[in-house]
Amino acid sequence: MALPYLLMAFLYLLVAGLAAFDAALTSYDLMPWFNGLRWLRVHFITLGVLTQVMFGVLPGLVARRAGRARPGFRWGIWATLNAGLVVLLIGMPMMHVYLILAGGTLVFLATALLGGHLYGLRTPAGGQAPSSDRTGDGARAGRKFYLAGLAYFLLGILIGTGLWLGWSNVLQIKTPIEVHIHANNWGLMSLVFAGLLVDLSPHFAGRPLAWPRSISPIFWMMTLGALGLVLGPWTGSLFFTVPGLVLHLSATIWLLLNVFRPLWGDRATWAPGVWHLLLAYFWILAPVLVAPLIILGVPGFPGAGIEQNAPQALIYGWVLQFGYALIPYFFRRGLLPDEAPRLGGNWFGLVTVNVGGVFLWASIFLPPYYGVLHGTAYALWFVSMWPLAREVWQIVVQGMSRFEST
């Protein structure tokens, strides 16, 4: 059962909301002493919310697709992951080398254990995945995305931990921070999100993918594209970055067409949750569209500002917004099994989370108004989280009431 992971994800979501509120106050010069927590805020979402949901739901999804019984909960993995996250999140703002090393090692170990667990959840010999869960690639459709994503996560952990220990010099990494970000963004998150769309869209959309047999080429394009995007900053060569970007972006667009083309014209299906999933990917395109201008060094173009702030918009606009739709979905599956699970989200959260991204990008291009625009972006992200928190809390209360009555 994924409940212990989901409850920890809810806790980190609340902390991420408070961190966004703190960022707004900091930008308005009301709390300048918290100005050094920029990357910690991002990690509350990536290491906190994302990893908890991922560790909690992936074994059950893979087992179901493989036609196997739901796997038992592995408390050892849960304890290792959460101990590592706590130590890491304490060590990061302190820049304490030994705490960062200890926390990174524990998270690395938990990720390796999860990967081994998923690898072992194969379709039994002579068995077959349930027909309702097949997408033209059998039980492996989402599983291979998850395993590849976890492999990139292991690399991202290794590089991220090594930032504080001088490993980048030994490994001859030209731009280690960029390698770390790319391994986690284009490797872990892109691949895991793709696997979730492949596995879940037939359920929340009520219809199969547009081209089920395209999943294998999409997987290889995304995986090799992510490799190019990691090797590019590693070697300092655009010969890896450009092909990687083209492959990864093409595969992402192909995947989105697979998921959303069957819904086109059916207005009844376009609830806020579906819009959350679609618009989340717009925030991948934003940095991609300006990347050529940064590479060419166009005079007057704020390349440094984009490199510093674009990851924030990517995490809040893409990763967190993706969670607005799927986190309530997984809570309903876990706590309210008698109800048909549906995507989360609402119109208020949809508008505020995306307008927040617009304000953050505007702050990059309008330096005289940077503080006000930047603070407003985080304020909008803060208020966009609370409908999600309220929705999840209501599901938890209903689920606990159900457990008590039975």
C-alpha positions, -999 to 999 in steps of 0.1 A, spaced: 0 0 0 14 34 -10 -3 54 18 29 61 39 46 75 8 15 96 -1 11 110 33 48 121 33 42 136 -2 13 156 13 36 168 41 62 180 16 35 197 -5 25 218 26 62 227 32 66 235 -5 36 259 -3 51 276 28 84 279 9 67 295 -20 51 320 3 85 327 19 99 333 -16 72 358 -23 79 377 9 116 376 2 111 391 -33 91 419 -18 120 426 6 99 417 36 120 386 46 154 392 30 171 368 55 156 338 37 171 347 4 195 317 3 168 290 1 161 292 -37 173 257 -45 159 242 -13 124 253 -24 128 234 -56 140 203 -39 109 203 -16 90 196 -48 114 173 -66 130 154 -38 100 157 -15 67 155 -33 79 138 -66 100 110 -51 74 101 -25 47 97 -51 70 79 -74 83 54 -48 47 49 -36 28 42 -68 52 27 -93 54 -8 -78 16 -11 -78 13 2 -114 40 -21 -127 26 -51 -109 -9 -44 -123 4 -41 -158 23 -73 -154 -8 -92 -142 8 -98 -108 -6 -94 -73 -1 -61 -56 34 -62 -40 38 -59 -3 49 -26 12 87 -24 17 93 -5 49 131 -7 44 130 13 12 106 38 27 128 43 58 160 46 37 145 72 14 130 93 41 160 92 63 181 103 33 158 131 24 157 145 59 195 144 62 199 159 28 174 187 33 191 196 65 226 195 50 219 215 19 211 250 34 240 244 59 263 233 30 275 206 54 295 181 33 291 151 55 254 155 59 250 159 21 271 128 15 252 108 40 218 119 27 227 115 -10 240 80 -3 208 69 14 186 83 -14 209 66 -39 205 33 -21 167 36 -18 165 44 -56 186 14 -65 164 -8 -43 133 5 -60 148 -1 -94 156 -37 -84 120 -41 -71 105 -28 -104 129 -49 -125 117 -80 -107 80 -73 -114 79 -89 -148 50 -107 -164 51 -144 -151 62 -170 -175 33 -179 -197 13 -150 -183 -2 -120 -199 -10 -85 -189 -47 -76 -184 -62 -66 -217 -75 -34 -203 -40 -23 -195 -22 -31 -227 -11 -3 -250 5 -23 -278 37 -30 -259 24 -54 -232 32 -50 -196 66 -33 -203 50 -1 -217 54 21 -185 79 -1 -167 108 6 -191 102 43 -188 104 41 -150 135 20 -150 153 43 -174 141 73 -154 155 58 -122 188 52 -139 191 89 -147 180 97 -111 210 76 -98 233 97 -121 217 129 -109 222 120 -73 258 111 -79 265 144 -97 245 164 -72 262 149 -42 296 153 -59 290 191 -64 301 194 -27 329 169 -28 349 178 -59 338 148 -79 332 170 -109 369 175 -114 376 138 -113 348 130 -137 359 160 -160 324 175 -160 324 209 -177 292 222 -162 282 199 -133 251 219 -121 237 217 -156 244 180 -158 227 174 -125 196 194 -136 194 177 -170 197 142 -155 168 149 -132 146 170 -155 151 153 -189 160 119 -175 141 111 -143 110 134 -145 104 133 -183 107 95 -185 86 88 -153 59 113 -164 59 97 -198 54 62 -183 26 75 -161 8 90 -191 12 57 -210 -1 36 -181 -29 59 -169 -43 78 -198 -65 48 -210 -81 50 -175 -86 87 -169 -94 94 -206 -116 63 -211 -100 55 -245 -67 40 -257 -37 59 -270 -39 72 -306 -9 51 -318 -2 24 -292 27 9 -313 46 42 -312 54 38 -275 87 19 -281 102 45 -305 90 73 -282 108 56 -253 141 52 -272 139 88 -286 133 102 -250 160 80 -235 187 88 -261 176 125 -261 181 127 -224 215 111 -228 225 138 -253 212 165 -230 234 151 -202 265 146 -223 263 181 -238 271 200 -206 293 172 -194 316 175 -224 308 212 -232 298 201 -267 267 212 -287 271 180 -308 254 162 -280 231 189 -268 213 198 -301 205 162 -313 195 153 -277 171 183 -276 156 175 -310 151 138 -301 136 146 -267 113 173 -278 101 153 -308 93 123 -286 75 145 -260 53 161 -287 46 126 -302 36 113 -267 13 142 -261 -4 137 -294 -9 100 -285 -26 110 -252 -46 140 -262 -56 134 -298 -83 109 -289 -98 135 -266 -99 162 -293 -135 174 -299 -149 157 -268 -155 188 -246 -169 167 -217 -135 152 -211 -116 185 -209 -119 190 -171 -92 210 -152 -72 179 -146 -67 172 -183 -58 209 -189 -33 206 -161 -15 177 -178 -15 194 -212 -5 229 -201 22 216 -178 42 207 -209 41 242 -222 67 251 -195 91 226 -211 88 245 -244 95 279 -230 132 273 -221 136 252 -253 124 281 -275 149 306 -260 178 281 -258 191 290 -293 193 327 -284 213 318 -253 236 295 -272 242 322 -299 249 349 -272 225 374 -287 234 409 -274 211 422 -247 194 389 -242 192 380 -205 208 346 -208 221 346 -172 187 355 -158 170 327 -178 196 301 -167 190 312 -131 152 314 -130 139 291 -158 144 260 -136 120 275 -111 93 280 -137 99 245 -150 95 229 -116 64 249 -105 48 251 -139 56 216 -152 64 192 -123 41 207 -97 12 212 -122 15 176 -134 11 167 -97 -21 188 -94 -38 163 -117 -22 130 -106 -16 134 -68 -54 135 -60 -59 106 -85 -34 84 -66 -49 94 -32 -83 84 -44 -70 50 -57 -54 43 -24 -79 56 1 -112 54 -18 -110 22 -38 -148 20 -41 -149 52 -61 -138 56 -97 -105 76 -95 -104 108 -114 -78 135 -120 -75 163 -96 -74 201 -102 -97 230 -105 -101 261 -126 -87 285 -99 -55 264 -95 -52 260 -133 -52 298 -139 -30 308 -110 -2 282 -115 1 291 -152 -1 329 -146 26 325 -120 49 311 -147 41 341 -169 50 365 -141 83 347 -134 93 349 -171 83 385 -172 105 392 -142 135 380 -163 129 404 -192 119 434 -170 148 439 -146 134 472 -131 103 453 -119 121 421 -110 112 420 -73 75 427 -77 70 403 -106 92 376 -91 73 379 -58 39 379 -75 49 347 -93 56 329 -61 25 343 -45 4 329 -73 21 296 -70 14 296 -33 -23 302 -36 -25 277 -65 -13 249 -41 -40 253 -15 -70 240 -35 -48 209 -41 -40 206 -4 -77 210 4 -87 184 -21 -61 159 -8 -71 166 28 -108 159 20 -98 125 4 -77 116 35 -106 125 58 -130 104 38 -105 75 36 -98 75 73 -136 76 80 -140 46 57 -112 27 75 -127 34 109 -162 22 98 -149 -10 84 
